Amino acid sequence: MRVKVYELQEGCIVSADVFSRTNRPVIGKNTVLTGQLINVLKAFLIKEIYVEKTMVNGMPFIPTESAAQGLAEEREVTGDLSFVDLFLRSKQHLKKEFVKWQSGAPIDIAKVRNILLPFLDSTETLASHILNLHHYSTKDDYIYSHSLAVGIISGFIAKKMNYSKGDIIQIAIAGSLSDCGMAKLSTKLLNKEASLTDDEYEEVKKHSTYSYNMVKASPLLKDGTKLAIVQHHERLDGSGYPFGEKDNRIHPFAKIIAVSDIFHAMTSERPYKRKHSPFKVLEMILEDYFGKFDINALKVISSAIMNFSIGSKVRLSNGQEAEVLFVEEKSPTRPLIKLLENEQIVHLSKNRQLFIEEVMH
């Protein structure tokens, strides 16, 4: 919806690029507004911008005065409004469940299932959102955003890998519950912003076992689903935890969740780690973590990036903007691009110092 700048609040999410008298946007789509960014808009004398109806904390944003706009135009400009709204509100529902788990309440599997189901209906619609899930979280609510996103991405991958509908739902639930054991850790440890000490990291690693213990008695989950929850940090080369299992000892569901988990984690702003672009993350997983993750699950993520990228406008790591012309299957993170400033053609696979920072629209 279009609103006056003076009505904006911290936590509003920009739903369309904001331009002034520049070729580049002052603030890009999907940006979560801070007080400083609102002041930037005022400094550029911008009067109105488009924002989502739901703020990043999941609360509805209700301005006292909105610029008059027809619903059709609003939907055209915001594009993924309904998805963002659904994600942010679902995140709040999952947060309420997590707080209950912290108090010792049992997991309501049916409720978690109902939170996830709306996201699993359309694979094609989901594909265009996978790259943007990381925008809808903050350091403060990372654990809830992450749990929801891992469930959604896991379900997306499972559907693309032709699992049955029942298994897709089980895999999505396992993804969302893979970190439920974090509720058993101290809040001081969960909220720590500095890097973890070795002892603290060992404590955090216990969460996968805690998660399993919280779901093992549930009759609504398959044995493979429960196994996937405890194994989601295992790696194909045996370098994972808690048991150091290798390839054929790791359940196929767990291999999917492992990819979803690391992809969303590395693209998100975490209390003690800075985020990277989805393109950079996929490149890091394929190169730096080669042999640790299931290649078929990774191919699904790669394919989502390829399908979403052709013709897209992107922002590079040096701040320049470009249009994606062609994506090679063997190198989906480094396509052929055309710089918008001077129409120069650049092949990112030959310019390793550059990478795609952000898909603009």
C-alpha positions as a Markdown table, in Angstrom:
| # | Residue | x | y | z |
|---|---|---|---|---|
| 1 | Met | 0.0 | 0.0 | 0.0 |
| 2 | Arg | 1.1 | 3.6 | -0.6 |
| 3 | Val | 1.7 | 5.7 | 2.5 |
| 4 | Lys | 3.0 | 9.1 | 3.4 |
| 5 | Val | 6.7 | 9.0 | 4.6 |
| 6 | Tyr | 5.8 | 10.9 | 7.8 |
| 7 | Glu | 3.6 | 7.9 | 8.8 |
| 8 | Leu | 6.2 | 5.3 | 8.4 |
| 9 | Gln | 7.4 | 3.3 | 11.4 |
| 10 | Glu | 10.5 | 1.3 | 12.1 |
| 11 | Gly | 9.9 | -2.3 | 10.9 |
| 12 | Cys | 7.8 | -1.3 | 7.8 |
| 13 | Ile | 8.9 | -3.3 | 4.7 |
| 14 | Val | 9.4 | -1.5 | 1.5 |
| 15 | Ser | 7.4 | -3.2 | -1.3 |
| 16 | Ala | 8.7 | -1.3 | -4.3 |
| 17 | Asp | 12.0 | 0.3 | -5.1 |
| 18 | Val | 12.1 | 4.0 | -4.0 |
| 19 | Phe | 13.6 | 6.4 | -6.5 |
| 20 | Ser | 14.4 | 10.1 | -6.2 |
| 21 | Arg | 16.2 | 11.9 | -9.0 |
| 22 | Thr | 18.7 | 9.1 | -9.4 |
| 23 | Asn | 18.9 | 6.0 | -11.7 |
| 24 | Arg | 19.5 | 3.8 | -8.7 |
| 25 | Pro | 16.9 | 3.4 | -6.0 |
| 26 | Val | 17.4 | 5.3 | -2.8 |
| 27 | Ile | 16.0 | 2.3 | -0.9 |
| 28 | Gly | 15.4 | -1.1 | -2.5 |
| 29 | Lys | 12.3 | -3.4 | -2.4 |
| 30 | Asn | 12.1 | -5.7 | 0.6 |
| 31 | Thr | 14.2 | -3.4 | 2.8 |
| 32 | Val | 13.1 | -3.3 | 6.4 |
| 33 | Leu | 13.0 | 0.4 | 7.5 |
| 34 | Thr | 15.0 | 1.7 | 10.4 |
| 35 | Gly | 14.8 | 5.2 | 11.9 |
| 36 | Gln | 17.9 | 6.1 | 10.0 |
| 37 | Leu | 16.4 | 5.0 | 6.6 |
| 38 | Ile | 13.2 | 6.9 | 7.3 |
| 39 | Asn | 15.4 | 10.0 | 7.8 |
| 40 | Val | 17.1 | 9.2 | 4.5 |
| 41 | Leu | 13.7 | 9.3 | 2.8 |
| 42 | Lys | 12.9 | 12.6 | 4.4 |
| 43 | Ala | 16.3 | 14.0 | 3.4 |
| 44 | Phe | 15.6 | 13.1 | -0.2 |
| 45 | Leu | 12.2 | 14.9 | 0.1 |
| 46 | Ile | 10.3 | 11.8 | -0.8 |
| 47 | Lys | 6.6 | 12.1 | 0.1 |
| 48 | Glu | 5.2 | 8.7 | -0.4 |
| 49 | Ile | 6.4 | 5.1 | -0.8 |
| 50 | Tyr | 4.9 | 1.6 | -1.1 |
| 51 | Val | 5.1 | -0.7 | 1.9 |
| 52 | Glu | 3.7 | -4.1 | 2.9 |
| 53 | Lys | 0.5 | -4.3 | 5.1 |
| 54 | Thr | 2.4 | -6.2 | 7.7 |
| 55 | Met | 5.5 | -5.1 | 9.5 |
| 56 | Val | 8.5 | -7.3 | 10.1 |
| 57 | Asn | 7.4 | -8.1 | 13.6 |
| 58 | Gly | 4.2 | -9.7 | 12.2 |
| 59 | Met | 1.9 | -6.8 | 13.4 |
| 60 | Pro | -0.3 | -5.1 | 10.8 |
| 61 | Phe | 0.8 | -1.6 | 9.8 |
| 62 | Ile | -2.2 | 0.7 | 9.9 |
| 63 | Pro | -1.3 | 4.3 | 8.9 |
| 64 | Thr | -3.8 | 7.0 | 9.9 |
| 65 | Glu | -3.8 | 8.4 | 6.4 |
| 66 | Ser | -3.0 | 6.5 | 3.2 |
| 67 | Ala | -2.6 | 7.8 | -0.3 |
| 68 | Ala | -5.7 | 6.9 | -2.2 |
| 69 | Gln | -4.9 | 3.9 | -4.5 |
| 70 | Gly | -7.0 | 1.2 | -6.1 |
| 71 | Leu | -6.5 | -2.3 | -4.9 |
| 72 | Ala | -5.6 | -3.5 | -8.4 |
| 73 | Glu | -2.8 | -1.0 | -8.7 |
| 74 | Glu | -1.5 | -1.8 | -5.2 |
| 75 | Arg | -1.3 | -5.5 | -6.0 |
| 76 | Glu | 0.4 | -4.8 | -9.3 |
| 77 | Val | 3.1 | -2.7 | -7.5 |
| 78 | Thr | 3.7 | -4.9 | -4.5 |
| 79 | Gly | 3.5 | -8.2 | -6.3 |
| 80 | Asp | 4.1 | -10.6 | -3.4 |
| 81 | Leu | 2.1 | -8.8 | -0.8 |
| 82 | Ser | -0.1 | -11.7 | 0.1 |
| 83 | Phe | 2.9 | -14.0 | 0.6 |
| 84 | Val | 4.8 | -11.5 | 2.7 |
| 85 | Asp | 1.8 | -10.9 | 4.8 |
| 86 | Leu | 1.2 | -14.6 | 5.3 |
| 87 | Phe | 4.8 | -15.3 | 6.2 |
| 88 | Leu | 5.1 | -12.5 | 8.8 |
| 89 | Arg | 1.8 | -13.5 | 10.5 |
| 90 | Ser | 2.7 | -17.2 | 10.4 |
| 91 | Lys | 6.1 | -16.3 | 12.0 |
| 92 | Gln | 4.2 | -14.8 | 14.9 |
| 93 | His | 2.1 | -18.0 | 15.3 |
| 94 | Leu | 5.2 | -20.1 | 15.3 |
| 95 | Lys | 6.8 | -17.7 | 17.9 |
| 96 | Lys | 3.8 | -18.3 | 20.2 |
| 97 | Glu | 4.4 | -22.0 | 19.9 |
| 98 | Phe | 8.1 | -21.7 | 20.6 |
| 99 | Val | 7.4 | -19.6 | 23.8 |
| 100 | Lys | 5.1 | -22.4 | 24.9 |
| 101 | Trp | 7.9 | -25.0 | 24.3 |
| 102 | Gln | 10.2 | -22.9 | 26.4 |
| 103 | Ser | 7.7 | -23.2 | 29.2 |
| 104 | Gly | 7.7 | -27.0 | 28.9 |
| 105 | Ala | 4.5 | -27.4 | 26.8 |
| 106 | Pro | 4.4 | -30.3 | 24.3 |
| 107 | Ile | 4.6 | -29.6 | 20.6 |
| 108 | Asp | 1.2 | -29.4 | 18.9 |
| 109 | Ile | 2.1 | -31.0 | 15.6 |
| 110 | Ala | -1.3 | -30.3 | 14.1 |
| 111 | Lys | -0.9 | -26.6 | 14.7 |
| 112 | Val | 2.6 | -26.5 | 13.1 |
| 113 | Arg | 1.1 | -28.4 | 10.1 |
| 114 | Asn | -1.6 | -25.9 | 9.7 |
| 115 | Ile | 0.9 | -23.0 | 9.8 |
| 116 | Leu | 2.8 | -24.6 | 6.9 |
| 117 | Leu | 0.1 | -25.9 | 4.7 |
| 118 | Pro | -0.7 | -22.6 | 2.9 |
| 119 | Phe | 2.9 | -22.3 | 1.7 |
| 120 | Leu | 2.9 | -25.8 | 0.2 |
| 121 | Asp | 0.1 | -25.4 | -2.3 |
| 122 | Ser | 1.9 | -23.9 | -5.2 |
| 123 | Thr | 5.5 | -24.8 | -6.0 |
| 124 | Glu | 5.7 | -22.3 | -8.9 |
| 125 | Thr | 4.6 | -19.4 | -6.7 |
| 126 | Leu | 7.1 | -20.5 | -4.0 |
| 127 | Ala | 10.0 | -20.5 | -6.4 |
| 128 | Ser | 9.8 | -16.7 | -6.8 |
| 129 | His | 9.9 | -16.2 | -3.0 |
| 130 | Ile | 12.8 | -18.6 | -2.0 |
| 131 | Leu | 15.4 | -15.9 | -2.7 |
| 132 | Asn | 13.5 | -13.3 | -0.6 |
| 133 | Leu | 12.7 | -15.2 | 2.6 |
| 134 | His | 15.8 | -13.8 | 4.3 |
| 135 | His | 14.4 | -10.3 | 4.1 |
| 136 | Tyr | 11.6 | -11.0 | 6.5 |
| 137 | Ser | 13.6 | -11.6 | 9.6 |
| 138 | Thr | 15.6 | -9.6 | 12.1 |
| 139 | Lys | 18.3 | -10.5 | 14.6 |
| 140 | Asp | 15.7 | -10.5 | 17.3 |
| 141 | Asp | 13.3 | -12.9 | 15.7 |
| 142 | Tyr | 15.7 | -14.9 | 13.7 |
| 143 | Ile | 15.0 | -18.3 | 15.3 |
| 144 | Tyr | 11.2 | -18.1 | 14.4 |
| 145 | Ser | 11.8 | -16.8 | 10.9 |
| 146 | His | 14.4 | -19.5 | 10.4 |
| 147 | Ser | 12.2 | -22.3 | 11.6 |
| 148 | Leu | 9.4 | -21.2 | 9.3 |
| 149 | Ala | 11.6 | -20.6 | 6.3 |
| 150 | Val | 13.4 | -24.0 | 6.6 |
| 151 | Gly | 10.0 | -25.7 | 6.7 |
| 152 | Ile | 8.9 | -23.8 | 3.5 |
| 153 | Ile | 12.2 | -24.4 | 1.6 |
| 154 | Ser | 12.3 | -28.0 | 2.6 |
| 155 | Gly | 8.7 | -28.5 | 1.4 |
| 156 | Phe | 9.6 | -26.7 | -1.9 |
| 157 | Ile | 12.7 | -29.0 | -2.5 |
| 158 | Ala | 10.7 | -32.1 | -1.6 |
| 159 | Lys | 8.0 | -31.2 | -4.1 |
| 160 | Lys | 10.5 | -30.5 | -6.8 |
| 161 | Met | 12.1 | -33.9 | -6.1 |
| 162 | Asn | 8.7 | -35.5 | -6.7 |
| 163 | Tyr | 8.0 | -36.8 | -3.2 |
| 164 | Ser | 4.4 | -37.7 | -2.4 |
| 165 | Lys | 2.1 | -35.0 | -0.9 |
| 166 | Gly | 2.2 | -36.8 | 2.5 |
| 167 | Asp | 6.0 | -36.9 | 2.5 |
| 168 | Ile | 6.2 | -33.2 | 1.4 |
| 169 | Ile | 4.2 | -32.2 | 4.4 |
| 170 | Gln | 6.2 | -34.4 | 6.8 |
| 171 | Ile | 9.5 | -33.0 | 5.4 |
| 172 | Ala | 8.2 | -29.4 | 5.8 |
| 173 | Ile | 7.1 | -30.1 | 9.4 |
| 174 | Ala | 10.5 | -31.7 | 10.1 |
| 175 | Gly | 12.2 | -28.6 | 8.7 |
| 176 | Ser | 10.2 | -26.3 | 10.9 |
| 177 | Leu | 10.8 | -28.4 | 14.0 |
| 178 | Ser | 14.4 | -29.2 | 13.4 |
| 179 | Asp | 15.4 | -26.3 | 15.8 |
| 180 | Cys | 12.5 | -26.7 | 18.3 |
| 181 | Gly | 15.1 | -28.0 | 20.7 |
| 182 | Met | 16.5 | -24.5 | 20.9 |
| 183 | Ala | 13.7 | -23.8 | 23.3 |
| 184 | Lys | 15.6 | -25.9 | 25.8 |
| 185 | Leu | 18.6 | -23.6 | 25.7 |
| 186 | Ser | 19.1 | -20.6 | 27.9 |
| 187 | Thr | 17.7 | -17.3 | 26.5 |
| 188 | Lys | 21.1 | -15.7 | 27.2 |
| 189 | Leu | 22.7 | -18.2 | 24.9 |
| 190 | Leu | 20.0 | -17.8 | 22.2 |
| 191 | Asn | 20.3 | -14.0 | 22.2 |
| 192 | Lys | 24.1 | -13.7 | 22.4 |
| 193 | Glu | 25.3 | -11.3 | 19.7 |
| 194 | Ala | 29.1 | -12.1 | 20.0 |
| 195 | Ser | 30.7 | -15.2 | 18.6 |
| 196 | Leu | 30.1 | -18.3 | 20.6 |
| 197 | Thr | 32.8 | -19.8 | 22.7 |
| 198 | Asp | 33.7 | -23.5 | 22.1 |
| 199 | Asp | 31.7 | -24.5 | 25.2 |
| 200 | Glu | 28.7 | -22.5 | 24.1 |
| 201 | Tyr | 28.9 | -24.0 | 20.6 |
| 202 | Glu | 28.9 | -27.5 | 22.1 |
| 203 | Glu | 25.8 | -26.6 | 24.1 |
| 204 | Val | 24.0 | -25.3 | 21.0 |
| 205 | Lys | 24.8 | -28.5 | 19.1 |
| 206 | Lys | 22.7 | -30.4 | 21.6 |
| 207 | His | 19.6 | -28.7 | 20.2 |
| 208 | Ser | 19.1 | -31.4 | 17.5 |
| 209 | Thr | 19.0 | -34.1 | 20.2 |
| 210 | Tyr | 16.6 | -32.0 | 22.3 |
| 211 | Ser | 14.4 | -31.5 | 19.2 |
| 212 | Tyr | 14.2 | -35.3 | 18.7 |
| 213 | Asn | 13.3 | -35.9 | 22.3 |
| 214 | Met | 10.5 | -33.3 | 21.9 |
| 215 | Val | 8.9 | -35.1 | 18.9 |
| 216 | Lys | 9.8 | -38.8 | 19.4 |
| 217 | Ala | 6.5 | -39.7 | 21.1 |
| 218 | Ser | 4.3 | -38.0 | 18.5 |
| 219 | Pro | 2.1 | -40.5 | 16.5 |
| 220 | Leu | 1.6 | -37.8 | 13.8 |
| 221 | Leu | 5.2 | -38.0 | 12.6 |
| 222 | Lys | 6.8 | -40.8 | 10.7 |
| 223 | Asp | 9.9 | -42.4 | 12.0 |
| 224 | Gly | 11.8 | -41.0 | 9.1 |
| 225 | Thr | 10.6 | -37.5 | 9.9 |
| 226 | Lys | 11.8 | -37.8 | 13.5 |
| 227 | Leu | 15.1 | -39.2 | 12.3 |
| 228 | Ala | 15.5 | -36.2 | 9.9 |
| 229 | Ile | 15.0 | -33.8 | 12.8 |
| 230 | Val | 17.9 | -35.3 | 14.8 |
| 231 | Gln | 20.1 | -35.7 | 11.7 |
| 232 | His | 19.7 | -32.3 | 10.0 |
| 233 | His | 23.2 | -31.2 | 11.0 |
| 234 | Glu | 24.8 | -34.4 | 9.7 |
| 235 | Arg | 27.0 | -34.1 | 6.6 |
| 236 | Leu | 27.6 | -36.5 | 3.8 |
| 237 | Asp | 31.4 | -36.7 | 4.6 |
| 238 | Gly | 30.8 | -37.5 | 8.2 |
| 239 | Ser | 31.8 | -34.0 | 9.5 |
| 240 | Gly | 28.4 | -33.2 | 11.0 |
| 241 | Tyr | 26.8 | -33.8 | 14.4 |
| 242 | Pro | 25.5 | -35.3 | 16.7 |
| 243 | Phe | 26.7 | -38.7 | 15.5 |
| 244 | Gly | 29.0 | -38.0 | 12.6 |
| 245 | Glu | 27.0 | -40.2 | 10.3 |
| 246 | Lys | 27.9 | -40.4 | 6.6 |
| 247 | Asp | 26.0 | -40.4 | 3.3 |
| 248 | Asn | 24.1 | -43.7 | 3.3 |
| 249 | Arg | 23.4 | -43.5 | 7.1 |
| 250 | Ile | 21.6 | -40.2 | 6.8 |
| 251 | His | 17.9 | -40.2 | 6.1 |
| 252 | Pro | 16.9 | -38.6 | 2.7 |
| 253 | Phe | 14.6 | -36.2 | 4.6 |
| 254 | Ala | 17.5 | -35.0 | 6.7 |
| 255 | Lys | 19.6 | -34.3 | 3.5 |
| 256 | Ile | 16.9 | -31.9 | 2.2 |
| 257 | Ile | 16.5 | -30.1 | 5.5 |
| 258 | Ala | 20.3 | -29.7 | 5.8 |
| 259 | Val | 20.4 | -27.8 | 2.5 |
| 260 | Ser | 17.4 | -25.7 | 3.5 |
| 261 | Asp | 18.9 | -24.9 | 6.9 |
| 262 | Ile | 22.3 | -23.7 | 5.7 |
| 263 | Phe | 20.9 | -21.8 | 2.7 |
| 264 | His | 18.5 | -19.8 | 4.8 |
| 265 | Ala | 20.9 | -19.4 | 7.7 |
| 266 | Met | 23.7 | -18.0 | 5.6 |
| 267 | Thr | 21.4 | -15.6 | 3.7 |
| 268 | Ser | 19.9 | -14.2 | 7.0 |
| 269 | Glu | 21.1 | -11.6 | 9.5 |
| 270 | Arg | 21.9 | -13.6 | 12.6 |
| 271 | Pro | 22.9 | -12.4 | 16.1 |
| 272 | Tyr | 26.6 | -13.3 | 15.5 |
| 273 | Lys | 26.9 | -13.6 | 11.7 |
| 274 | Arg | 26.3 | -11.2 | 8.9 |
| 275 | Lys | 24.2 | -12.3 | 5.9 |
| 276 | His | 25.3 | -13.0 | 2.3 |
| 277 | Ser | 23.2 | -12.8 | -0.9 |
| 278 | Pro | 21.5 | -16.0 | -2.0 |
| 279 | Phe | 23.8 | -16.1 | -5.0 |
| 280 | Lys | 26.9 | -15.8 | -2.9 |
| 281 | Val | 25.6 | -18.4 | -0.4 |
| 282 | Leu | 24.8 | -21.0 | -3.1 |
| 283 | Glu | 28.3 | -20.4 | -4.6 |
| 284 | Met | 29.9 | -20.9 | -1.1 |
| 285 | Ile | 27.9 | -24.1 | -0.6 |
| 286 | Leu | 28.8 | -25.5 | -4.0 |
| 287 | Glu | 32.5 | -24.6 | -3.7 |
| 288 | Asp | 33.5 | -24.4 | 0.0 |
| 289 | Tyr | 31.3 | -27.1 | 1.3 |
| 290 | Phe | 31.5 | -29.5 | -1.7 |
| 291 | Gly | 30.8 | -33.1 | -0.7 |
| 292 | Lys | 28.9 | -32.2 | 2.5 |
| 293 | Phe | 25.4 | -31.7 | 1.0 |
| 294 | Asp | 23.1 | -33.6 | -1.2 |
| 295 | Ile | 23.6 | -32.6 | -4.8 |
| 296 | Asn | 20.0 | -33.2 | -5.9 |
| 297 | Ala | 18.6 | -30.9 | -3.2 |
| 298 | Leu | 21.2 | -28.2 | -4.2 |
| 299 | Lys | 20.1 | -28.5 | -7.8 |
| 300 | Val | 16.6 | -27.6 | -6.8 |
| 301 | Ile | 17.8 | -24.4 | -5.2 |
| 302 | Ser | 20.0 | -23.7 | -8.2 |
| 303 | Ser | 17.1 | -24.2 | -10.6 |
| 304 | Ala | 15.0 | -21.8 | -8.6 |
| 305 | Ile | 17.7 | -19.2 | -8.9 |
| 306 | Met | 18.0 | -19.8 | -12.6 |
| 307 | Asn | 14.3 | -19.7 | -13.4 |
| 308 | Phe | 13.9 | -16.5 | -11.3 |
| 309 | Ser | 17.0 | -14.8 | -12.7 |
| 310 | Ile | 16.7 | -14.5 | -16.4 |
| 311 | Gly | 15.6 | -11.0 | -17.3 |
| 312 | Ser | 15.8 | -9.9 | -13.7 |
| 313 | Lys | 17.4 | -6.7 | -12.5 |
| 314 | Val | 20.1 | -7.3 | -10.0 |
| 315 | Arg | 22.5 | -5.3 | -7.8 |
| 316 | Leu | 26.1 | -6.3 | -7.8 |
| 317 | Ser | 28.6 | -6.4 | -4.9 |
| 318 | Asn | 30.1 | -3.1 | -6.1 |
| 319 | Gly | 26.7 | -1.3 | -6.1 |
| 320 | Gln | 26.2 | -1.4 | -9.9 |
| 321 | Glu | 22.9 | -2.6 | -11.3 |
| 322 | Ala | 22.5 | -5.0 | -14.2 |
| 323 | Glu | 20.1 | -7.1 | -16.1 |
| 324 | Val | 20.6 | -10.9 | -16.3 |
| 325 | Leu | 20.9 | -12.0 | -19.9 |
| 326 | Phe | 21.8 | -15.7 | -19.6 |
| 327 | Val | 22.3 | -18.3 | -16.9 |
| 328 | Glu | 24.5 | -21.4 | -17.4 |
| 329 | Glu | 23.3 | -24.5 | -15.7 |
| 330 | Lys | 26.8 | -25.3 | -14.6 |
| 331 | Ser | 27.3 | -21.9 | -13.0 |
| 332 | Pro | 23.9 | -20.5 | -11.9 |
| 333 | Thr | 25.4 | -17.9 | -9.5 |
| 334 | Arg | 27.6 | -16.3 | -12.2 |
| 335 | Pro | 25.4 | -15.4 | -15.2 |
| 336 | Leu | 26.0 | -13.2 | -18.2 |
| 337 | Ile | 24.8 | -9.7 | -17.3 |
| 338 | Lys | 24.4 | -6.3 | -18.9 |
| 339 | Leu | 25.3 | -3.3 | -16.8 |
| 340 | Leu | 22.4 | -0.8 | -16.8 |
| 341 | Glu | 24.8 | 2.3 | -16.7 |
| 342 | Asn | 26.6 | 1.7 | -19.9 |
| 343 | Glu | 25.1 | -1.5 | -21.4 |
| 344 | Gln | 28.5 | -3.3 | -21.0 |
| 345 | Ile | 28.3 | -7.1 | -21.2 |
| 346 | Val | 30.0 | -8.8 | -18.2 |
| 347 | His | 30.4 | -12.5 | -17.7 |
| 348 | Leu | 30.6 | -13.0 | -13.9 |
| 349 | Ser | 32.3 | -16.4 | -14.2 |
| 350 | Lys | 35.3 | -14.4 | -15.6 |
| 351 | Asn | 35.1 | -11.7 | -13.0 |
| 352 | Arg | 35.4 | -13.5 | -9.7 |
| 353 | Gln | 35.7 | -10.3 | -7.7 |
| 354 | Leu | 32.1 | -9.5 | -8.5 |
| 355 | Phe | 29.0 | -11.3 | -7.4 |
| 356 | Ile | 25.2 | -10.7 | -7.3 |
| 357 | Glu | 24.3 | -9.1 | -4.1 |
| 358 | Glu | 20.5 | -8.7 | -4.5 |
| 359 | Val | 17.7 | -9.5 | -6.9 |
| 360 | Met | 15.9 | -6.2 | -7.3 |
| 361 | His | 12.7 | -7.3 | -9.1 |
